Amino acid sequence: MVAKSPQPVPTVSAVTAPSRRPAALIALLGALTAVAPLAIDMYVPGFPEMARTLHTNDSSVQLSMTGFLAGLVIGQLVIGPLSDGLGRRRPLIAGTALFVVLSLVCVVAPTIELLIVARFLQGVAGAAGMVLARAVLTDRFHGPRLPHYFSLLSMVLGVAPVAAPVIGGAVLSAGSWRWVFGALALFGVALFLAVLRGVPESLPPERRQQGGVAGSFRAMGRLLGHRAFLGCALTLGFTSAALFAYIAGSSFVFQDVYGTSAGLYSLIFATNACGMLLASAVFGTLSRRMALGTLLSASVAVASAAVLLQVLLLATVGGSLAGTWVTVFFAAFGIGGVFPATMSLGQSFGREASGAASALLGGIQFLFGAAASPLVGAFGTTSATPMAGTMLTALVCAAGCLVLLIRPWRSAD
């Protein structure tokens, strides 16, 4: 049964499987979380060369990224609930092993069609690390430590997308785009060996979902009927949509509209990523003393207010480099607090089926993000208004889900 009481993380601090040195486990779970964002962005600098060597066009090359994202969503929605019945260790070992194999298939892919298929399956395999890292964390920890550890995973998600193109560019300076997938395969081998050694089973048989595959997926249905959990998932999803709208539109806004150089744009992007990291660190510290609902409400309010200010500036005095940079920085700061807060609360509400909870949270996060990415371009890239408008719409929806479904004023740590 999924808990029906909308209470966030319990107040007691305990570990279901005690560990005297959790730092190594947290570091490994962070590395597993980084697999997907690294695999998404590392090969982006090699797109032009890929199009030439595979004798295809840019849109087909970009479709390989879409395929990976689709696999990542589907993989989380399947692997997460299955792990509630099978345990975490076996799916995690299988997922990391398959990620290595499929990365090698990408290395030797002779056509764009085979590459797209391999990328989709690579996304499914890569989803195991992301969805099961959250489930293992929820199995082993609760109380004040859980949101602190989720803030560390959120920091990984903030760093990896920024570092990935830099790492990919360094690899490309030494070889072709195929070397990038070779590097991902080596990373996968290291993770596979680390999982074998450092991730024991965190879900004992007596705590697993009964009823086989059907029972595991019924647990997912019960979670979707849990008002506060659904609110966490949708708040996370809409906030991710705002973030992906920024990622998709920021290069056009800063480079084409405001005329910044590629170097300055990289600095802007890195600065805003640091805003997310700072927010995750602040959240991790404050979560020991403040209610998670309060922190989530404050984070949504900061992000929404920042983007609203940007929209008002665009509608009145017009856009400017400084104004857009500052408002987007504070929007990123707010978003950086929403992610660990919704993950902590959502996993707490779904603790009895933490794999299914992790699957829904992660699946909705990337599904909404992928859906929002093309919207900015569809509304035009000649001003900052489409990016700001898409972000504001998403954050207003996030705020609505917070107020109507989570109702944080009724929760207490």
BAZA-348707 format. One line per field, with one value per residue (C-alpha): residue in one letter; z, y, x. Coordinates in pm, whole numbers, plus 50000, padded with zeros to 5 digits. Layout:
resn: [A, ...]
zz: [Z, ...]
yy: [Y, ...]
xx: [X, ...]
This chain:
resn: [M, V, A, K, S, P, Q, P, V, P, T, V, S, A, V, T, A, P, S, R, R, P, A, A, L, I, A, L, L, G, A, L, T, A, V, A, P, L, A, I, D, M, Y, V, P, G, F, P, E, M, A, R, T, L, H, T, N, D, S, S, V, Q, L, S, M, T, G, F, L, A, G, L, V, I, G, Q, L, V, I, G, P, L, S, D, G, L, G, R, R, R, P, L, I, A, G, T, A, L, F, V, V, L, S, L, V, C, V, V, A, P, T, I, E, L, L, I, V, A, R, F, L, Q, G, V, A, G, A, A, G, M, V, L, A, R, A, V, L, T, D, R, F, H, G, P, R, L, P, H, Y, F, S, L, L, S, M, V, L, G, V, A, P, V, A, A, P, V, I, G, G, A, V, L, S, A, G, S, W, R, W, V, F, G, A, L, A, L, F, G, V, A, L, F, L, A, V, L, R, G, V, P, E, S, L, P, P, E, R, R, Q, Q, G, G, V, A, G, S, F, R, A, M, G, R, L, L, G, H, R, A, F, L, G, C, A, L, T, L, G, F, T, S, A, A, L, F, A, Y, I, A, G, S, S, F, V, F, Q, D, V, Y, G, T, S, A, G, L, Y, S, L, I, F, A, T, N, A, C, G, M, L, L, A, S, A, V, F, G, T, L, S, R, R, M, A, L, G, T, L, L, S, A, S, V, A, V, A, S, A, A, V, L, L, Q, V, L, L, L, A, T, V, G, G, S, L, A, G, T, W, V, T, V, F, F, A, A, F, G, I, G, G, V, F, P, A, T, M, S, L, G, Q, S, F, G, R, E, A, S, G, A, A, S, A, L, L, G, G, I, Q, F, L, F, G, A, A, A, S, P, L, V, G, A, F, G, T, T, S, A, T, P, M, A, G, T, M, L, T, A, L, V, C, A, A, G, C, L, V, L, L, I, R, P, W, R, S, A, D]
zz: [50000, 49927, 50222, 50191, 50448, 50279, 50515, 50390, 50513, 50860, 51144, 51263, 51119, 51039, 50780, 50673, 50587, 50814, 50661, 50851, 50540, 50320, 50132, 49888, 49817, 49761, 49524, 49324, 49311, 49191, 48913, 48811, 48803, 48576, 48307, 48131, 48110, 47999, 47728, 47616, 47574, 47531, 47159, 47071, 46955, 46706, 46530, 46211, 46170, 46233, 45959, 45715, 45799, 45813, 45494, 45652, 45751, 46077, 46170, 46148, 46374, 46623, 46610, 46774, 47081, 47073, 47061, 47368, 47561, 47465, 47584, 47905, 47984, 47891, 48070, 48397, 48377, 48324, 48534, 48841, 48921, 48817, 49075, 49349, 49288, 49174, 49399, 49292, 49241, 48949, 48729, 48809, 48708, 48390, 48301, 48339, 48139, 47856, 47856, 47784, 47502, 47339, 47365, 47169, 46910, 46872, 46819, 46516, 46382, 46001, 45939, 46110, 46133, 46338, 46551, 46632, 46737, 46944, 47111, 47204, 47363, 47525, 47685, 47821, 47970, 48103, 48277, 48519, 48685, 48721, 48846, 49074, 49230, 49373, 49478, 49656, 49833, 49953, 50062, 50277, 50427, 50570, 50808, 50760, 50569, 50275, 50143, 50201, 49984, 49719, 49707, 49622, 49336, 49214, 49211, 48986, 48750, 48748, 48677, 48426, 48144, 48166, 48182, 47916, 47605, 47745, 47798, 47457, 47294, 47457, 47328, 46980, 46977, 46992, 46766, 46586, 46729, 46765, 47037, 47247, 47260, 47332, 47632, 47746, 47716, 47936, 48190, 48180, 48246, 48548, 48680, 48620, 48827, 49095, 49120, 49156, 49444, 49608, 49576, 49783, 49758, 49938, 49912, 50105, 49982, 50266, 50156, 49787, 49603, 49575, 49270, 49013, 48731, 48754, 49125, 49060, 48804, 49021, 49277, 49011, 48959, 49331, 49338, 49058, 49273, 49568, 49550, 49714, 49523, 49194, 49290, 49346, 49012, 48819, 49000, 48911, 48553, 48489, 48653, 48428, 48131, 48232, 48261, 47923, 47763, 47893, 47771, 47426, 47385, 47570, 47290, 47048, 47302, 47419, 47097, 46824, 47003, 47234, 47016, 47272, 47163, 47208, 47493, 47678, 47627, 47781, 48080, 48114, 48092, 48347, 48584, 48574, 48631, 48938, 49055, 49047, 49231, 49496, 49544, 49587, 49847, 50034, 50023, 50163, 50457, 50529, 50494, 50830, 51003, 50786, 50653, 50302, 50200, 50303, 50105, 49800, 49817, 49848, 49554, 49325, 49431, 49356, 49011, 48918, 49041, 48848, 48518, 48577, 48623, 48297, 48113, 48261, 48157, 47804, 47787, 47920, 47875, 47640, 47672, 47775, 47824, 48190, 48276, 48111, 48262, 48617, 48601, 48446, 48714, 48990, 48796, 48779, 49152, 49227, 48999, 49172, 49497, 49344, 49217, 49547, 49733, 49498, 49480, 49860, 49918, 49631, 49734, 50091, 49985, 49775, 50009, 50006, 49629, 49590, 49252, 49104, 49272, 49127, 48783, 48780, 48911, 48666, 48373, 48409, 48462, 48130, 47942, 48025, 47957, 47616, 47526, 47620, 47433, 47082, 47197, 47217, 46858, 46743, 46875, 46721, 46812, 46724, 47078, 47437, 47471, 47355, 47602, 47890, 47807, 47789, 48117, 48291, 48168, 48294, 48632, 48678, 48618, 48870, 49126, 49062, 49124, 49443, 49580, 49462, 49507, 49747, 49977, 50172, 50450, 50561, 50584, 50858, 50892]
yy: [50000, 50354, 50589, 50813, 51069, 51369, 51384, 51446, 51283, 51127, 51299, 51002, 50959, 50600, 50381, 50067, 49906, 50070, 50194, 50349, 50514, 50630, 50880, 50616, 50495, 50850, 50921, 50607, 50690, 51037, 50883, 50663, 50972, 51147, 50876, 51009, 51380, 51288, 51059, 51330, 51615, 51477, 51409, 51738, 51909, 51624, 51672, 51832, 51557, 51289, 51429, 51418, 51073, 50909, 51090, 51234, 51571, 51764, 51682, 51308, 51348, 51543, 51261, 51039, 51264, 51251, 50872, 50867, 51091, 50868, 50562, 50739, 50812, 50465, 50296, 50473, 50394, 50023, 49958, 50153, 49956, 49626, 49684, 49703, 49335, 49214, 49421, 49693, 49517, 49284, 49549, 49792, 49542, 49452, 49816, 49921, 49618, 49690, 50056, 49945, 49713, 49972, 50242, 50009, 49959, 50339, 50336, 50106, 50213, 50239, 50423, 50691, 50451, 50200, 50481, 50611, 50264, 50210, 50550, 50468, 50139, 50313, 50553, 50261, 50107, 50440, 50496, 50213, 50413, 50726, 50568, 50308, 50557, 50742, 50418, 50289, 50622, 50604, 50240, 50313, 50656, 50868, 51157, 51475, 51294, 51198, 51551, 51637, 51343, 51429, 51777, 51618, 51421, 51743, 51905, 51624, 51694, 52058, 51995, 51710, 51896, 52182, 51956, 51711, 51929, 52035, 51671, 51581, 51864, 51744, 51391, 51525, 51718, 51381, 51176, 51143, 51146, 50768, 50821, 50996, 50679, 50484, 50712, 50649, 50275, 50303, 50506, 50235, 49963, 50155, 50193, 49825, 49719, 49976, 49856, 49495, 49595, 49888, 49859, 49573, 49489, 49764, 49608, 49278, 49018, 49081, 49446, 49377, 49425, 49110, 49004, 48996, 49247, 49335, 49410, 49638, 49841, 49852, 50030, 50293, 50338, 50385, 50651, 50842, 50840, 50990, 51361, 51494, 51258, 51354, 51718, 51658, 51480, 51754, 52036, 51870, 51814, 52171, 52310, 52084, 52221, 52571, 52459, 52283, 52588, 52794, 52540, 52524, 52898, 53055, 53025, 53205, 53473, 53553, 53501, 53600, 53856, 54016, 53944, 53778, 53569, 53193, 53239, 53488, 53266, 52976, 53197, 53296, 52935, 52825, 53109, 53012, 52648, 52763, 52925, 52583, 52427, 52698, 52642, 52268, 52331, 52581, 52339, 52059, 52281, 52430, 52097, 51993, 52278, 52378, 52200, 52066, 52215, 52559, 52520, 52397, 52688, 52939, 52783, 52792, 53151, 53266, 53102, 53231, 53586, 53602, 53496, 53720, 54014, 53921, 53916, 54254, 54405, 54273, 54414, 54759, 54874, 54594, 54323, 54369, 54139, 54233, 54213, 53875, 53733, 53840, 53724, 53388, 53339, 53374, 53154, 52886, 52934, 52872, 52569, 52431, 52421, 52272, 51959, 51814, 51927, 51753, 51444, 51421, 51475, 51252, 50963, 51003, 50981, 50672, 50505, 50171, 50152, 50369, 50224, 50314, 50656, 50719, 50607, 50843, 51138, 51089, 50993, 51295, 51520, 51429, 51389, 51743, 51876, 51711, 51840, 52198, 52211, 52272, 52525, 52815, 52768, 52724, 53070, 53233, 53306, 53674, 53798, 53678, 53676, 53316, 53176, 53390, 53326, 52949, 52947, 53160, 52943, 52630, 52784, 52912, 52555, 52431, 52681, 52571, 52206, 52307, 52494, 52265, 51922, 51930, 52192, 52239, 52439, 52115, 51925, 51929, 51760]
xx: [50000, 50110, 50083, 49776, 49878, 50044, 50336, 50686, 51001, 50966, 51140, 51341, 51686, 51769, 51926, 51747, 52078, 52333, 52653, 52938, 53078, 52789, 53010, 53138, 52784, 52659, 52948, 52869, 52497, 52596, 52806, 52512, 52292, 52544, 52532, 52224, 52317, 52669, 52533, 52290, 52535, 52887, 52851, 52676, 53002, 53044, 52708, 52853, 53112, 52849, 52629, 52921, 53056, 52711, 52599, 52287, 52138, 52143, 51784, 51853, 52155, 51942, 51688, 51950, 51926, 51546, 51571, 51794, 51552, 51259, 51451, 51540, 51175, 51050, 51339, 51265, 50893, 50967, 51279, 51165, 50848, 51008, 51282, 51017, 50954, 51297, 51519, 51764, 52094, 52014, 51843, 52126, 52395, 52205, 52145, 52508, 52627, 52383, 52487, 52844, 52735, 52509, 52776, 53004, 52728, 52719, 53096, 53071, 52727, 52763, 52435, 52229, 51933, 52130, 52272, 51922, 51806, 52119, 52075, 51715, 51822, 52119, 51870, 51668, 51983, 52110, 51778, 51863, 52138, 51926, 51604, 51767, 52008, 51708, 51539, 51852, 51888, 51527, 51567, 51870, 51808, 51530, 51496, 51705, 51977, 51753, 51687, 52053, 52161, 51903, 52051, 52387, 52230, 52070, 52412, 52532, 52242, 52346, 52714, 52691, 52508, 52760, 53065, 52947, 53006, 53345, 53446, 53308, 53502, 53823, 53764, 53686, 54011, 54188, 53962, 53629, 53278, 53300, 53561, 53295, 53089, 53406, 53464, 53104, 53166, 53477, 53278, 53012, 53271, 53398, 53043, 52968, 53268, 53188, 52826, 52941, 53164, 52991, 52611, 52467, 52099, 51903, 51555, 51531, 51278, 51033, 50993, 50941, 50613, 50406, 50208, 50485, 50507, 50138, 50172, 50467, 50277, 49965, 50182, 50253, 49879, 49826, 50096, 49926, 49612, 49802, 49726, 50042, 50273, 50109, 50157, 50530, 50564, 50380, 50560, 50889, 50775, 50663, 50977, 51185, 50990, 51098, 51460, 51460, 51298, 51588, 51845, 51683, 51642, 51933, 52190, 51956, 51869, 52220, 52413, 52166, 51949, 52207, 52510, 52734, 53031, 53037, 53286, 53066, 52763, 52954, 53033, 52666, 52554, 52814, 52719, 52353, 52448, 52641, 52317, 52152, 52443, 52433, 52060, 52111, 52379, 52161, 51869, 52084, 52182, 51839, 51656, 51800, 51615, 51318, 51010, 51054, 50720, 50843, 51165, 50975, 50731, 51015, 51202, 50897, 50829, 51186, 51191, 50845, 50915, 51242, 51083, 50782, 51020, 51191, 50858, 50761, 51096, 51052, 50699, 50794, 51153, 51259, 51518, 51879, 52174, 52217, 51848, 51800, 52117, 52025, 51663, 51757, 52024, 51764, 51522, 51795, 51858, 51490, 51478, 51786, 51587, 51273, 51446, 51576, 51263, 51019, 51240, 51266, 50895, 50787, 51011, 50888, 50522, 50602, 50850, 50663, 50717, 51023, 51119, 50781, 50800, 51145, 51025, 50729, 50927, 51213, 50993, 50767, 51069, 51229, 50899, 50789, 51138, 51159, 50811, 50902, 51233, 51092, 50832, 51078, 51188, 50828, 50738, 51045, 51405, 51431, 51364, 51381, 51001, 50933, 51186, 51060, 50695, 50742, 50933, 50670, 50382, 50557, 50638, 50282, 50162, 50420, 50295, 49936, 50026, 50208, 49908, 49628, 49787, 50082, 49930, 50255, 50094, 49923, 50253, 50507, 50844]
